[in-house]
Amino acid sequence: MKPPSSSAASRTGPTGGSRYLPTKFDPARPVGVIAGRGLYPQLSVRALRAAGVPVRLIAFQDETASELLDSFPESEREIIKVGQVGRMLKALRDFEAGAAIMAGQIRPRRLFDVRPDLKGIALLASLREHNAESIFGALAREIENIGVPLLDARAFLDHELATVGVMTGGRQRIDQETVDYGVRIAQAVAKLDIGQGVVVSGGTVIAVEAFEGTDPMLRRAGELGAKEPLFVKTAKPKQDFRFDVPVFGRTTLEVMREAGISAAALAAGATLILEKEAVLAEAREAKIQLIGYDDAKS
């Protein structure tokens, strides 16, 4: 499987700052960062600022980190509730945004407890399915309909992506046959839109990620005491990297340690390792091996 935007990954972006930028990207115009929870939006903002790109923030009430909010003057930020699509679009217009990026998560339960404005009501009414992919896909269309390109959410974070090989160094401890098996299972599960992670042991599936997310799955897998369990993270066959990027970070690493899972295989170029340098150092210290695999060859 090859990520849909892999052609972008093979070239240097127009500013030299990222391989995941469209050729017509204008670094002089503001990028509106639509920020959910966690560290991801903070890293995106930091990377954009380091590249000299003007940044504006659209934050979600009770979701976006207060530290990120505090880093913007009031004139350069807008705080909205989940479902206020009209206010989001108006903010992008008011900011005269040349592009937008979605970064960070919204708590899954909020997708079922939305307080939409009129635009949000119309958007939800147009959908046959109300899952994360359909909702964010429709939101992406609304953003682009006002003339604001929605960027690949990996833009400017190239250095944080998984790469092919044993990223933590040393000889690969898990045999390649097990890695290949885990990748095949993970990709089959992702194709069915169930989840993007599995835990395998030899030729046995130990756990499959579903709505509960990665960390609860890892905890369940750890309770079974399987021999040499391997966590595999993949991307969907038609992953829309504008709003859905597989992420691996310190919290997941700690859950792996607690669960006794000492190896993970991550899709190279598709999985974002938040604070990569620190995560790799902590993984080495915890004797957890992080392996990047080329899903185009899987």
C-alpha positions in Angstrom: 0.0 0.0 0.0 1.3 3.4 -0.9 0.1 6.6 0.9 -2.1 8.7 -1.5 0.2 11.7 -1.3 3.4 9.7 -1.8 4.1 11.7 -5.0 4.4 14.8 -2.8 6.8 12.9 -0.6 9.2 12.4 -3.4 9.8 16.1 -4.1 10.9 19.1 -2.1 8.2 21.6 -1.2 8.1 25.1 -2.8 9.6 26.7 0.3 12.1 23.9 0.8 10.4 23.5 4.2 8.3 20.3 3.5 7.8 17.6 0.9 4.1 17.6 1.6 3.1 21.0 0.3 1.2 21.7 -3.0 3.2 23.5 -5.7 1.1 26.6 -5.4 1.6 27.0 -1.6 2.2 30.7 -0.7 4.4 30.9 2.4 3.7 34.7 2.7 0.0 34.1 3.5 -1.3 32.9 6.9 -1.9 29.2 7.5 -5.0 28.6 9.7 -4.2 25.8 12.1 -7.4 24.0 13.2 -6.2 22.6 16.5 -7.6 19.7 18.4 -6.1 18.0 21.5 -2.6 17.0 22.3 0.9 17.9 21.3 0.4 17.5 17.6 -1.0 21.0 17.0 1.7 22.6 19.1 4.4 20.9 16.9 2.7 22.0 13.7 2.5 25.6 14.9 6.1 25.5 16.1 7.3 24.1 12.7 5.3 26.7 10.7 6.7 29.5 12.7 10.3 28.1 12.3 9.7 28.1 8.6 8.7 31.8 8.7 5.1 31.1 7.7 2.4 33.4 9.4 0.1 31.3 11.6 -3.5 31.8 12.8 -5.3 29.5 15.3 -8.8 28.1 15.3 -9.1 26.3 18.6 -11.9 24.1 20.0 -13.4 24.9 23.3 -12.3 22.4 26.0 -10.1 20.5 23.5 -7.2 22.7 22.4 -4.3 23.0 24.9 -4.3 26.3 26.9 -0.5 26.7 26.3 -1.2 26.8 22.5 -4.0 29.4 23.0 -1.8 31.6 25.1 0.9 31.7 22.4 -1.4 33.6 20.1 -2.7 37.2 20.6 -6.5 37.4 20.6 -6.5 39.0 17.1 -4.8 35.9 15.7 -7.0 33.2 17.2 -10.6 32.1 17.3 -12.2 29.7 19.8 -15.2 27.7 18.6 -17.3 24.8 19.8 -17.2 21.4 18.0 -19.8 21.7 15.3 -19.6 25.4 14.7 -18.6 25.0 11.0 -19.9 28.5 10.0 -17.7 30.2 12.6 -14.7 28.2 11.5 -15.2 29.2 7.8 -15.7 32.8 8.8 -12.5 32.8 10.9 -10.5 31.5 7.9 -11.9 34.2 5.7 -11.3 36.9 8.4 -7.7 35.7 8.8 -7.3 35.8 5.0 -5.8 32.3 5.2 -4.0 31.0 2.2 -4.2 27.5 3.5 -5.3 25.5 6.5 -4.1 22.5 8.5 -6.0 20.2 10.8 -3.9 18.9 13.6 -4.8 17.0 16.8 -7.7 14.9 17.9 -11.2 15.6 19.1 -12.4 13.3 21.8 -14.4 10.6 20.1 -17.4 11.1 22.3 -17.7 14.7 21.2 -18.5 13.5 17.7 -21.8 12.1 19.2 -22.4 15.2 21.3 -22.1 18.0 18.8 -23.8 21.4 19.2 -23.7 22.5 15.5 -24.4 26.0 14.2 -26.7 26.3 11.0 -23.8 25.4 8.7 -22.9 22.4 10.9 -26.5 21.2 10.9 -26.6 21.4 7.1 -23.3 19.5 6.9 -24.4 16.7 9.2 -27.7 16.4 7.4 -25.9 15.9 4.1 -24.1 12.8 5.4 -25.3 9.2 5.1 -22.8 8.1 7.7 -21.8 10.0 10.9 -18.3 8.6 11.6 -15.0 10.5 12.0 -14.0 10.0 8.4 -17.2 11.2 6.8 -17.5 14.2 9.2 -14.0 15.4 8.7 -14.1 14.6 5.0 -17.2 16.8 4.6 -15.5 19.6 6.7 -12.5 19.4 4.4 -14.8 20.0 1.4 -16.4 23.0 3.1 -13.0 24.5 3.8 -11.8 24.1 0.2 -15.1 25.4 -1.2 -14.3 28.8 0.2 -10.9 28.8 -1.6 -8.7 27.7 1.3 -6.6 24.6 0.4 -6.5 22.1 3.3 -2.9 20.9 3.5 -1.6 17.4 4.2 -1.3 17.4 8.0 2.3 16.1 7.7 3.4 19.4 6.1 6.5 20.9 7.9 6.7 17.8 10.1 8.8 15.6 7.7 11.5 15.2 10.4 8.9 13.7 12.8 7.9 10.8 10.5 8.9 7.2 10.9 11.6 6.0 8.6 12.4 2.5 7.2 14.6 0.3 9.4 15.3 -0.1 13.1 14.9 3.5 14.3 16.2 2.7 17.8 19.3 1.1 16.4 20.7 -2.4 16.7 19.7 -5.7 15.1 15.9 -6.3 14.5 14.7 -8.5 17.3 11.4 -9.5 15.8 11.7 -11.9 12.9 10.7 -10.4 9.5 8.0 -13.1 8.9 6.2 -11.9 12.1 6.5 -8.2 11.0 5.2 -9.0 7.5 2.3 -11.0 9.0 1.4 -8.1 11.4 1.5 -5.6 8.6 -0.8 -7.7 6.4 -3.3 -8.1 9.3 -3.1 -4.4 10.2 -3.7 -3.3 6.6 -6.7 -5.7 6.3 -8.2 -4.3 9.4 -7.6 -0.7 8.2 -9.1 -1.5 4.8 -12.4 -2.4 6.7 -12.2 0.9 8.5 -12.1 -0.8 11.9 -8.8 0.6 13.2 -5.2 1.2 12.3 -3.3 -1.0 14.8 -3.0 -4.6 15.8 -0.9 -6.7 18.2 0.4 -10.0 16.9 2.6 -12.8 18.4 4.2 -15.0 15.8 1.3 -16.0 13.5 -1.5 -15.1 16.0 -3.6 -12.0 16.3 -3.6 -10.9 19.9 -5.6 -7.6 19.7 -7.2 -5.3 17.2 -7.7 -1.6 17.6 -11.3 -0.3 17.1 -13.2 2.8 18.4 -11.5 2.7 21.8 -8.1 3.7 20.3 -4.5 2.5 20.4 -3.6 2.6 24.1 -6.6 0.6 25.5 -5.9 -2.0 22.8 -2.3 -2.3 24.0 -3.4 -2.6 27.6 -5.7 -5.5 26.6 -3.0 -7.2 24.7 -0.6 -6.9 27.6 -3.0 -8.8 29.9 -2.8 -11.9 27.7 0.9 -12.5 28.3 1.7 -13.4 24.7 5.3 -14.3 23.7 7.2 -11.4 22.0 4.1 -9.4 21.1 4.5 -6.9 18.2 2.4 -3.7 17.9 1.9 -2.7 14.2 0.6 0.7 13.2 -0.5 1.3 9.6 -2.3 3.7 7.3 -5.6 3.0 5.5 -5.4 2.1 1.8 -6.8 5.5 0.9 -5.7 7.5 3.9 -6.7 11.1 3.7 -3.6 12.7 5.3 -5.4 16.1 5.4 -7.2 15.1 8.6 -6.1 11.6 9.5 -2.4 10.9 10.3 -1.4 7.9 12.3 0.5 9.1 15.4 2.9 7.5 17.9 4.1 9.4 21.0 5.4 9.2 24.5 2.1 8.1 26.0 1.8 5.1 23.7 5.4 4.3 24.4 4.7 4.3 28.2 1.6 2.1 27.7 3.7 -0.4 25.7 6.3 -0.5 28.5 3.6 -1.1 31.1 1.9 -3.7 29.0 5.2 -5.6 28.3 5.1 -5.0 24.6 8.7 -4.4 23.5 8.5 -3.9 19.8 6.4 -1.8 17.4 6.4 -1.6 13.6 5.3 1.8 12.2 4.5 2.7 8.6 7.3 4.8 7.3 6.4 8.2 5.9 2.8 7.7 7.2 3.3 7.6 11.0 4.1 10.8 12.9 6.3 10.2 15.9 5.6 13.2 18.1 8.9 14.5 19.6 10.7 11.9 17.6 14.2 12.4 19.0 13.0 12.2 22.6 10.7 9.2 21.9 13.5 7.2 20.2 15.8 8.0 23.2 13.2 6.9 25.7 12.4 3.8 23.7 16.1 2.8 23.7 16.2 3.3 27.5 13.1 1.2 27.9 14.5 -1.5 25.6 11.6 -1.0 23.2 12.5 -1.5 19.6 10.8 0.8 17.0 10.9 -0.5 13.4 9.8 1.5 10.4 8.5 -0.5 7.4 7.9 0.5 3.8 4.1 -0.2 3.4 4.5 0.3 -0.4 6.3 -3.0 -0.5 3.9 -4.8 2.0 
